[in-house]
Amino acid sequence: MGKLVIDQSKIEDLQALIDICPFGAMEDKDGKLEINAACKTCKLCVKKGPKGAVTYIEDGRPEIDKSLWKGITVYVDHVDSKIHPVTMELIGKAKELAAKISHPVYALFIGSDLDGKAEELLHYGVDKVFVYDHEKLARFMIQPYTTVFEDFINKIKPSSILVGATTVGRQLAPRVAARMKTGLTADCTILDMSETTDLEQIRPAFGGNIMAHIRTPYNRPQMATVRYKVMNAPERSDELSGEIQPMSIEEEKLATGMEVLDIIQKKKEALIENADVLIVAGRGIKKQEDLAMIQELADLLGGMVAGTRPMIEAGWLDAKRQVGLSGRTVRPKLIITCGVSGSVQFVAGMKNSDTIVAINTDPNASIFKTAHYCLTGDLYEIIPDLIAKIKASKGV
């Protein structure tokens, strides 16, 4: 981080300089300019103020030897050794990034009784799978898993680490980043790699109004989490490639103050992330009762009903049905949006769907820029007509 340095002698009109700051971070203290904690270091005072009155000085940063850090690692997210599919998606992205800088692709598998389980990852082109297999790692617990992750980083020194934004990943990645005193970008939608091995991390910010472009040039490893259904998984090869590397850690380091007394299996439920067809209700739905029409269309197509943030905030749909960066990321074969305007955060959560059909009365609606098929008109006319035609084709 840098700092602002004030030269009081070059300030002629103090109030004019104070008025430049949009955050109210400049104050008149007994005729002298002072900067308070509201400063966002936007540097407007440097650019628009009197020349030399305010100067921005960049703090010196220690250079890191990036050549000591090599490889892109994917954390293997699993429950009872059943690997979460987000892992395969991240392996696909890791291979793409690694090819640009000639780095290997690693996978980190932490658990118990993993014999034969890690081999599955070799069907996806991983160069090496590092396996920590210990009975004390049978169930995810934040302290021992973080310690194992830290041990792996210190021994292998991967340049970048990708973690699925699952229930486990969202807990584990921040802990590991804090241990390693490095950066972590959550819910990335785009990842790229520069020639300097800096990971280009892009994600929507400020409610989806801007796309933040984030780098971690002064620290290693670089860490990012990515949601399920955002990246493309590679094709599974029948042949094995790469190798499995068993890893060890002192047992005393796996000690934790927690004890698991019982595990109660959660009741399985249908999730919109797994649906092949989604019918999405947007702000164009006038009242909750009208969702019956959306449900009927979903039933006819063998799909599920989802919604945008206004539907969830109104209490018309469960929060688990929300599509978007503040909800769920989906990738169905068919998605039909009904009265959805198409905000950036919504589109980021569904843009990779195979076929996107949008219904909106506004011909300039943002959703039409993303949709493959655009129906301009009243959803209260289009949907009943669509339902009738589907029923007729099915002989219902």
C-alpha positions in Angstrom: 0.0 0.0 0.0 1.1 3.6 -0.6 0.4 6.8 1.2 -0.6 10.4 0.6 1.9 13.1 1.5 0.8 16.7 2.0 2.9 19.8 1.2 1.0 22.5 3.1 3.1 25.3 1.4 1.6 24.5 -2.0 -2.0 24.8 -0.9 -3.5 28.2 -1.7 -7.2 27.5 -1.5 -7.7 25.0 1.2 -11.5 24.6 0.9 -11.3 24.1 -2.9 -8.9 21.2 -2.3 -11.1 19.7 0.4 -14.1 19.9 -1.9 -12.3 17.7 -4.5 -12.6 14.6 -2.2 -15.9 12.7 -2.8 -15.5 10.8 0.5 -15.1 13.7 2.9 -11.7 12.4 3.8 -10.0 15.9 3.9 -10.4 18.2 6.9 -9.3 21.7 7.8 -7.5 21.5 11.1 -6.4 24.9 12.3 -5.7 26.1 8.7 -3.9 22.9 7.7 -5.0 20.0 5.6 -5.4 16.6 7.2 -6.6 13.3 5.7 -8.8 11.1 7.9 -9.8 7.5 7.9 -12.5 7.9 5.2 -9.7 8.2 2.6 -10.1 5.5 -0.2 -6.8 6.5 -1.9 -8.6 7.3 -5.1 -5.9 10.0 -5.8 -8.4 12.6 -7.1 -6.7 15.1 -4.8 -3.4 14.3 -6.5 -4.8 14.6 -10.0 -7.1 17.6 -9.6 -5.4 19.5 -6.7 -2.6 22.0 -7.0 0.5 20.5 -8.4 2.6 19.0 -5.6 0.1 19.8 -2.8 -0.7 16.1 -2.4 1.6 13.4 -3.6 1.1 9.6 -3.6 4.1 7.6 -2.6 4.2 3.9 -3.2 5.5 1.8 -0.4 8.3 -0.5 -1.2 7.3 -4.1 -1.6 9.6 -7.1 -1.1 10.1 -8.9 -4.3 9.2 -12.6 -4.3 11.2 -15.2 -6.3 8.4 -16.6 -8.4 10.7 -19.2 -9.9 10.6 -21.1 -6.6 6.9 -21.6 -6.9 5.7 -23.9 -9.6 2.5 -25.8 -10.5 -1.2 -25.2 -10.3 -2.9 -27.2 -7.6 -6.6 -28.2 -7.4 -8.0 -29.1 -4.0 -10.0 -32.3 -4.3 -13.3 -31.6 -2.7 -15.0 -34.8 -1.5 -17.4 -36.4 1.0 -16.6 -39.9 2.1 -14.1 -40.1 -0.8 -16.8 -39.3 -3.4 -15.2 -36.5 -5.4 -17.3 -33.4 -6.0 -17.6 -32.7 -9.8 -16.4 -29.1 -9.3 -13.0 -30.7 -8.8 -13.0 -32.0 -12.4 -14.1 -28.6 -13.7 -11.1 -26.9 -11.9 -8.7 -29.5 -13.2 -9.9 -28.6 -16.7 -9.2 -24.9 -16.0 -5.9 -25.7 -14.3 -4.7 -27.6 -17.4 -5.6 -24.6 -19.6 -3.7 -22.2 -17.3 -0.7 -24.4 -16.8 -0.2 -24.8 -20.5 0.4 -21.1 -20.9 3.4 -21.1 -18.5 4.6 -24.7 -18.8 3.7 -25.6 -15.3 2.5 -29.0 -14.0 -1.0 -29.6 -12.7 -1.3 -31.0 -9.2 -4.3 -32.3 -7.2 -4.3 -32.3 -3.4 -6.4 -35.2 -1.9 -6.9 -35.1 1.9 -8.8 -37.9 3.7 -8.8 -41.4 5.0 -8.9 -44.8 3.2 -8.1 -43.2 -0.1 -6.6 -46.3 -1.7 -7.8 -46.4 -5.4 -9.8 -43.2 -5.0 -7.0 -40.9 -6.2 -6.5 -42.9 -9.3 -9.7 -41.5 -10.8 -8.1 -38.1 -11.0 -5.4 -39.5 -13.3 -8.1 -40.1 -16.0 -8.4 -36.3 -16.3 -4.8 -35.4 -17.1 -3.4 -34.5 -13.6 0.4 -34.7 -13.5 0.6 -35.6 -9.9 -1.9 -36.3 -7.1 -0.6 -35.6 -3.6 -2.4 -37.8 -1.1 -2.6 -37.3 2.7 -4.2 -40.5 3.9 -4.8 -40.7 7.7 -7.6 -41.9 9.9 -7.8 -38.6 11.7 -8.6 -37.0 8.3 -11.6 -39.2 7.7 -14.0 -36.3 8.2 -13.5 -32.7 7.4 -12.4 -30.7 10.4 -11.1 -27.2 9.8 -8.0 -27.3 12.0 -6.3 -30.5 10.8 -7.3 -29.9 7.2 -5.8 -26.4 7.3 -2.6 -27.8 8.8 -2.3 -30.4 6.2 -2.9 -27.9 3.4 -0.2 -25.6 4.9 2.2 -28.6 5.1 1.6 -29.3 1.4 2.2 -25.7 0.4 5.5 -25.5 2.3 6.8 -28.7 0.8 5.6 -28.4 -2.8 5.3 -24.6 -3.3 2.6 -24.5 -5.9 2.3 -21.1 -7.7 -1.6 -21.1 -7.8 -4.3 -23.0 -5.9 -7.9 -23.5 -7.1 -10.6 -24.5 -4.6 -14.2 -25.2 -5.3 -16.6 -22.8 -3.7 -18.5 -25.6 -1.8 -19.4 -25.7 1.8 -16.0 -27.1 2.6 -14.1 -25.0 0.2 -15.5 -21.7 1.5 -14.3 -22.6 5.0 -10.9 -24.1 4.1 -9.6 -21.6 1.5 -9.7 -18.5 3.7 -8.0 -20.3 6.6 -5.2 -21.5 4.4 -4.8 -18.1 2.8 -4.5 -16.5 6.2 -1.9 -19.1 7.3 0.2 -18.4 4.2 -0.4 -14.6 4.4 -1.5 -14.5 0.8 -4.5 -13.3 -1.2 -7.7 -15.1 -1.9 -10.3 -14.1 -4.5 -13.7 -15.7 -3.9 -16.2 -16.8 -6.6 -14.1 -16.1 -9.7 -16.0 -16.3 -13.0 -12.9 -15.9 -15.2 -9.4 -17.1 -14.7 -6.4 -16.4 -16.9 -2.6 -16.6 -16.5 0.0 -14.1 -17.4 3.6 -14.8 -18.6 4.9 -13.8 -15.2 2.8 -16.6 -13.6 0.5 -14.1 -12.1 -3.0 -15.5 -11.9 -5.6 -13.1 -13.5 -8.7 -13.4 -11.2 -11.9 -11.8 -12.4 -15.2 -11.6 -10.6 -18.2 -9.3 -10.4 -18.2 -6.7 -7.6 -20.5 -4.1 -6.2 -23.7 -6.1 -6.9 -22.4 -7.1 -10.3 -22.1 -3.6 -11.6 -18.4 -3.9 -12.3 -16.0 -6.7 -13.1 -13.0 -6.6 -10.6 -9.7 -7.7 -12.1 -7.5 -9.0 -9.3 -3.8 -10.1 -9.1 -1.5 -11.3 -6.3 1.9 -10.2 -7.7 3.7 -9.9 -4.4 2.7 -13.2 -2.7 2.7 -16.9 -3.4 0.7 -19.1 -3.5 -2.2 -17.3 -5.3 -5.6 -18.6 -4.3 -9.0 -18.5 -5.9 -12.4 -20.2 -5.3 -14.7 -21.0 -8.2 -18.3 -22.1 -8.0 -19.6 -25.4 -9.4 -20.9 -25.2 -13.0 -18.7 -22.2 -13.9 -15.8 -23.9 -15.7 -15.7 -26.8 -18.2 -14.7 -30.2 -17.1 -12.3 -32.1 -19.4 -13.3 -35.4 -21.1 -12.5 -38.4 -19.0 -9.8 -40.5 -20.7 -9.8 -44.3 -20.5 -6.1 -44.2 -20.0 -4.2 -43.1 -16.9 -1.6 -40.4 -16.9 0.5 -38.9 -14.1 1.4 -40.3 -10.8 0.2 -40.6 -7.2 2.5 -39.2 -4.5 1.8 -40.3 -0.9 2.4 -37.6 1.6 3.0 -37.8 5.4 2.6 -35.4 8.3 3.3 -35.8 12.0 0.3 -37.2 13.8 0.5 -34.6 16.6 -0.1 -31.9 14.1 -3.5 -33.3 13.4 -4.7 -32.7 16.9 -7.9 -30.7 17.3 -10.0 -29.5 20.2 -13.1 -30.8 18.5 -14.7 -34.2 18.7 -17.3 -35.5 16.2 -20.0 -37.3 18.3 -22.4 -38.2 15.5 -23.1 -37.5 11.9 -26.7 -37.2 10.7 -27.2 -37.6 7.0 -29.0 -34.7 5.4 -32.1 -35.5 3.6 -31.5 -35.4 -0.2 -33.3 -32.7 -2.1 -33.5 -31.6 -5.7 -31.1 -28.7 -6.4 -31.4 -26.3 -9.3 -27.7 -26.8 -10.0 -28.5 -30.3 -11.1 -31.6 -29.6 -13.2 -31.5 -30.1 -16.9 -34.4 -27.6 -17.4 -35.0 -24.4 -15.4 -37.9 -21.9 -15.7 -36.8 -18.7 -14.0 -39.3 -16.2 -12.6 -38.2 -12.6 -12.6 -39.6 -9.2 -11.6 -42.1 -9.4 -14.4 -44.2 -11.9 -12.3 -46.9 -9.7 -10.8 -48.0 -11.8 -7.8 -47.1 -15.0 -6.0 -50.1 -16.9 -7.3 -48.8 -16.5 -10.8 -45.9 -18.8 -10.0 -48.3 -21.7 -10.5 -48.1 -20.9 -14.2 -44.3 -21.1 -14.1 -44.5 -24.3 -12.1 -46.9 -25.9 -14.7 -44.5 -25.1 -17.5 -41.6 -26.5 -15.5 -43.6 -29.7 -14.8 -44.4 -30.2 -18.5 -40.7 -29.8 -19.4 -39.5 -32.0 -16.6 -37.7 -29.1 -15.0 -37.6 -27.0 -11.9 -38.7 -23.4 -11.0 -36.0 -20.9 -10.0 -36.0 -17.2 -9.5 -34.1 -13.9 -9.4 -33.2 -12.0 -6.2 -36.5 -10.0 -6.1 -38.5 -13.3 -6.0 -36.5 -14.5 -3.0 -36.5 -11.2 -1.2 -40.3 -11.1 -1.5 -40.5 -14.5 0.1 -42.1 -16.1 -3.0 -39.4 -18.7 -3.5 -36.8 -20.4 -1.3 -33.3 -18.9 -1.2 -32.0 -22.2 -2.6 -33.9 -21.4 -5.8 -32.1 -18.1 -6.6 -29.9 -18.0 -9.7 -27.0 -15.6 -9.8 -23.8 -14.8 -8.0 -25.6 -14.1 -4.7 -27.5 -17.4 -5.3 -26.6 -20.5 -7.3 -24.6 -20.9 -10.5 -26.5 -23.1 -12.9 -25.8 -24.7 -16.3 -28.9 -26.5 -17.5 -29.5 -27.8 -21.0 -32.5 -25.4 -21.3 -33.3 -22.3 -19.3 -36.3 -20.1 -19.9 -36.3 -16.7 -18.2 -39.7 -15.1 -17.6 -39.7 -11.4 -17.0 -36.0 -11.3 -16.1 -34.2 -8.0 -16.9 -30.8 -9.6 -17.0 -28.5 -8.0 -14.4 -24.8 -8.7 -14.5 -24.9 -10.8 -11.4 -27.8 -12.9 -12.7 -26.3 -13.5 -16.1 -23.0 -14.5 -14.5 -24.8 -17.3 -12.7 -26.5 -18.8 -15.9 -24.7 -17.6 -19.0 -23.1 -21.1 -19.6 -26.4 -22.8 -20.1 -26.7 -24.8 -23.3 -29.9 -23.0 -24.6 -31.2 -19.8 -23.2 -34.7 -18.6 -24.0 -35.8 -15.1 -22.7 -39.3 -13.7 -22.5 -39.5 -9.9 -21.8 -41.8 -7.0 -22.9 -38.7 -4.7 -23.2 -37.0 -5.3 -26.6 -33.9 -3.6 -25.1 -33.7 -5.8 -22.0 -30.2 -6.8 -21.1 -31.1 -10.5 -21.0 -31.6 -10.5 -24.8 -27.8 -9.9 -25.2 -27.2 -13.3 -23.6 -30.2 -15.3 -24.8 -30.1 -17.6 -27.8 -33.8 -17.1 -28.4 -35.6 -13.8 -27.6 -39.3 -13.6 -27.2 -40.5 -9.9 -27.0 -44.0 -9.8 -25.5 -46.1 -10.3 -22.4 -45.2 -13.4 -20.4 -48.8 -13.7 -19.4 -49.7 -14.3 -23.0 -46.6 -16.2 -24.2 -46.4 -18.7 -21.3 -50.1 -19.9 -21.4 -49.8 -20.3 -25.2 -46.5 -22.2 -24.8 -48.2 -24.5 -22.1 -51.1 -25.1 -24.5 -48.9 -26.1 -27.4 -46.8 -28.4 -25.2 -49.9 -30.1 -23.9 -51.2 -30.5 -27.4 -48.0 -32.1 -28.6 -48.1 -34.5 -25.7 -51.8 -35.2 -26.1 -52.6 -34.0 -22.6 
